[in-house]
């Protein structure tokens, strides 16, 4: 098994909620994009919460929308060994330095773990002194949760700490930009 390297964090000084996955899947690593597999519900959930067609937007515009709404992305693992995309197959996981990201994001108010594998490391995120949440995995492999049930669970956290529809000055600009 070869050693895989994860993606860089997506966050800025306005990030209020950091969403932590476990480690990017094969499609995400290949594309160098968070939640790059078309079956993953991540972008669909956020699009529904913000009333934005994120799935139709180029990746750079998705990231701009994410940041405009006060959200950031990263994974608990910065590197690991794994064949395929399943969290259960992660071996020799190397944890990311979450404390350094916390220092670079002065507005950070909470951390949300996307799924069970990520949440296994909640003890590390709790050391940041922020509220920590467990969200149902946005992965299509989490078939026991319907899209609507996932959306409702995510809404409780995302809309509490991030900006909702109409709260970000760039919502209309982002929405119109993707219609070209």
RAWO-V764188 format. One line per field, one symbol per residue. ss: DSSP state (2 for helix, 1 for strand, 0 for the rest). phi: phi as a letter, one per 30 degrees, with the letter a starting at -180 (. if undefined). burial: # if it has 9 or more other ideal C-beta (glycine too) atoms within 8 Angstrom, else .. A space follows every 10 residues. Layout:
BEGIN
ss = ???
phi = ???
burial = ???
END
This chain:
BEGIN
ss = 0011100001 0000001111 1000022222 2000000000 0222222222 0002220022 2222222200 1111101111 1000002220 1111100222 2222000001 1111022220 0222220000 1111100000 0000002222 2222222222 2000000000 2222222000
phi = .cdccdcddc abdcdcbccc ddaededddd dhbdhddddd deddddeddc hbdedcdeee dddddeddci cbbabdccaa cacibdedcd bhdcdddddd deddbddeca bbcdjdddde cdddddddic dbbccdeddd ddddcdeddd edddeecddd ccddeidcdc eddddddddd
burial = ...#.##.## #...###### #####.###. ...####..# #######.## .#.#..#... ########## ########## ##....#..# ..#.##.#.. ##..#.##.# #####.###. ##.##..#.# .##.#####. .#..#...## #.###.###. ##.#...#.# #..##.##..
END
